[in-house]
Amino acid sequence: MNNDLRDIINQATGADSCYQIDVIQSLWSGYGAIVRYGLRGCAIDSVIVKHVDLSGQGSHPRGWNTDLSHRRKMQSYQVETAWYRYWSKRCDSTCRVPVCLAIETMGDEVLIVLEDLDASGFPQRKSQVGEAELRACLSWLANFHAAFIGENPEDLWPTGTYWHLQTRPDEWRALDDFALKNAAMSIDQRLRDSPYQTFVHGDAKLANFCFSRDGKTVAAVDFQYVGGGCGIKDVAYFIGSCLDEEACQHQESSLLDFYFQALKLALKTRHKAVDAEAVEQDWRALYPFAWTDFHRFLKGWSPGHWKIHGYSERLAREVIDRLND
């Protein structure tokens, strides 16, 4: 595969030759790796190659090694190649994604050759964020959701996000919070019944955002779970990915206000034929449902996870009470 890989990279970039610089990370459950390659003899210095090997089931770090898990992973990589092949060009500078240079499938292996965002002005990764970084990510999400509102997610997940109930029956069965377990289908239905469907990134955690040096702009990566849905699911998941319980409680209102301000501006700029105020009213009301939907997955998947805290439990109880009323 190494010679074939180098030929693919050279052909996609016009390079005379290429060489491996470093392995950025292994893919979840051992399904391959993301690798940076240096280039010689062309206009760009480096590219990122996502090399997926679907020949084995891998080793899940939390023990969820099942045929269903394997099939879900296989579909996620098919979705990601479809995203880069058919949809990613619709993203502009306000919802920046890496340019796809080549996609090749060879047996059980998939290669996606991508722009190196580090070299393009997004070299920073954050484990903690301040207000500027939070707003940069929420602005990206608002513009992404505005760009795809009303679109049919053809070749993507019909319902995006990696925790979607229909793709996570094992985790639902493992859930021992029976009130939440019984409410799961109704919560999912509320989210799917929103009349304002768009594309969701599906894994919009802090680790999947690449920051500019000043932290004011971002680009996003990892589109394995992009698909249909109401955008507030991404927002709830993102906020939960980078804030602790106290910060979630105290900043909820201001962060949602900023997101919806950015969303309304993005819808107006893109001349979307949709009532922006109605979108805000609908999605803002669904925020606790979106939060609780992920909370349901997390409690079944990893009951001791740090994200399971009082704020999440309070929202879940409020959602369940509303459904019961």
GUTI-433706 format. One record per residue (C-alpha): x, y, z. Coordinates in steps of 0.05 Angstrom, whole numbers, padded with zeros to 5 digits, always signed. Layout:
BEGIN
XYZ...
END
This chain:
BEGIN
+00000+00000+00000+00058+00048+00013+00078+00056-00060+00005+00063-00081-00005+00115-00026+00054+00156-00048+00031+00153-00121-00038+00178-00100-00009+00235-00059+00039+00256-00114-00015+00254-00167-00064+00293-00124-00014+00348-00107+00033+00349-00167+00091+00332-00120+00154+00298-00145+00158+00257-00081+00129+00253-00011+00152+00228+00057+00118+00215+00124+00128+00269+00176+00087+00243+00235+00027+00203+00256-00023+00253+00283-00068+00201+00315-00094+00131+00309-00167+00124+00289-00217+00101+00341-00217+00026+00354-00155+00015+00312-00186+00028+00244-00125+00063+00215-00088+00129+00226-00085+00202+00207-00015+00219+00181+00020+00282+00158+00062+00276+00094+00114+00325+00070+00118+00342-00004+00175+00358-00051+00172+00393-00118+00103+00426-00113+00069+00489-00087+00047+00461-00020+00092+00433+00034+00048+00381+00067-00018+00344+00066-00059+00303+00115-00078+00231+00097-00134+00195+00132-00118+00122+00120-00176+00076+00140-00168+00001+00143-00235-00034+00149-00208-00105+00146-00213-00118+00220-00259-00101+00277-00206-00065+00317-00206-00060+00393-00256-00014+00425-00226+00022+00486-00291+00013+00526-00306-00058+00503-00362-00044+00454-00336-00094+00402-00397-00118+00364-00417-00130+00292-00464-00070+00298-00407-00026+00321-00364-00050+00263-00420-00037+00212-00432+00032+00241-00358+00049+00235-00357+00024+00163-00416+00067+00145-00385+00127+00180-00325+00125+00134-00370+00117+00074-00408+00178+00098-00344+00217+00107-00320+00203+00036-00388+00224+00010-00384+00288+00050-00316+00306+00020-00336+00283-00049-00404+00318-00055-00416+00368+00000-00354+00399+00030-00345+00449-00026-00408+00483-00002-00371+00507+00060-00340+00576+00056-00292+00615+00100-00345+00623+00154-00350+00548+00165-00281+00527+00141-00264+00454+00128-00202+00423+00096-00200+00420+00021-00203+00348-00003-00149+00333-00055-00163+00259-00068-00206+00200-00046-00185+00129-00064-00215+00062-00044-00173-00001-00051-00205-00064-00023-00217-00053+00051-00175+00010+00052-00197+00082+00042-00151+00141+00032-00173+00213+00040-00119+00264+00022-00134+00331+00054-00106+00401+00060-00061+00409+00121-00099+00460+00162-00038+00473+00206-00002+00500+00144-00064+00539+00123-00067+00582+00186-00102+00537+00236-00045+00506+00277-00074+00511+00347-00112+00456+00385-00145+00473+00450-00161+00433+00512-00188+00494+00548-00222+00554+00518-00241+00625+00535-00298+00668+00509-00264+00684+00443-00252+00610+00426-00323+00590+00448-00352+00643+00403-00308+00623+00344-00334+00552+00348-00406+00573+00357-00400+00620+00298-00373+00562+00256-00433+00519+00276-00482+00575+00262-00455+00586+00192-00451+00511+00179-00524+00501+00199-00545+00562+00158-00508+00536+00097-00546+00470+00097-00614+00486+00126-00669+00453+00086-00621+00407+00048-00633+00332+00039-00573+00295+00069-00563+00250+00009-00507+00198+00018-00498+00223+00090-00530+00197+00154-00605+00208+00150-00599+00230+00223-00530+00255+00241-00491+00249+00307-00454+00187+00331-00501+00178+00390-00566+00174+00351-00615+00127+00385-00629+00083+00324-00554+00068+00316-00541+00057+00391-00589+00001+00414-00534-00033+00456-00521+00029+00497-00596+00040+00506-00605-00031+00532-00547-00020+00581-00579+00043+00609-00603+00033+00681-00638+00101+00688-00707+00073+00671-00743+00140+00668-00692+00165+00617-00693+00098+00581-00769+00101+00573-00766+00173+00549-00711+00161+00497-00756+00149+00437-00799+00210+00453-00737+00254+00460-00711+00229+00394-00778+00241+00361-00782+00312+00386-00714+00327+00355-00733+00294+00289-00800+00330+00287-00769+00399+00285-00791+00432+00220-00723+00465+00213-00675+00409+00194-00605+00422+00170-00539+00384+00170-00505+00371+00236-00431+00360+00242-00447+00302+00288-00383+00303+00330-00373+00377+00343-00328+00370+00404-00272+00418+00420-00219+00368+00396-00248+00371+00325-00237+00446+00318-00171+00475+00292-00157+00546+00315-00120+00604+00283-00061+00630+00322-00103+00686+00353-00160+00638+00369-00212+00681+00333-00226+00635+00274-00232+00559+00268-00237+00503+00218-00270+00436+00233-00250+00364+00217-00278+00294+00226-00342+00286+00186-00357+00213+00199-00424+00229+00231-00448+00288+00189-00522+00282+00170-00591+00310+00179-00617+00341+00243-00633+00405+00280-00571+00446+00292-00582+00453+00367-00556+00382+00375-00487+00405+00354-00491+00465+00400-00510+00425+00462-00456+00373+00448-00403+00426+00436-00418+00464+00500-00416+00399+00539-00349+00380+00508-00311+00439+00536-00346+00466+00598-00354+00436+00667-00419+00433+00705-00414+00502+00736-00395+00536+00671-00451+00500+00633-00500+00527+00685-00474+00599+00685-00459+00608+00611-00518+00571+00580-00559+00634+00567-00503+00677+00540-00475+00622+00494-00544+00607+00465-00557+00681+00454-00491+00687+00416-00504+00625+00374-00574+00648+00353-00549+00718+00338-00496+00687+00292-00546+00639+00262-00595+00694+00244-00540+00735+00212-00516+00675+00173-00586+00659+00148-00595+00731+00126-00527+00734+00091-00542+00669+00053-00612+00694+00034-00644+00632+00063-00720+00631+00054-00734+00613+00126-00762+00651+00186-00700+00661+00229-00740+00680+00290-00782+00616+00284-00718+00575+00277-00691+00605+00341-00756+00594+00379-00759+00521+00357-00686+00503+00368-00679+00541+00434-00738+00501+00462-00704+00437+00438-00637+00452+00473-00653+00412+00536-00679+00355+00492-00614+00355+00451-00573+00356+00515-00613+00299+00545-00609+00258+00481-00533+00256+00488-00538+00247+00563-00580+00184+00549-00525+00156+00505-00470+00173+00554-00503+00141+00614-00510+00076+00576-00442+00078+00544-00398+00101+00602-00437+00110+00667-00378+00140+00704-00361+00193+00651-00343+00263+00677-00397+00295+00634-00451+00260+00675-00463+00314+00728-00517+00353+00763-00531+00401+00706-00543+00344+00658-00586+00307+00708-00628+00369+00721-00641+00380+00647-00659+00307+00638-00709+00309+00695-00741+00372+00667-00747+00340+00598-00777+00277+00626-00827+00317+00667-00847+00357+00606-00858+00293+00566-00899+00263+00622-00942+00326+00627
END
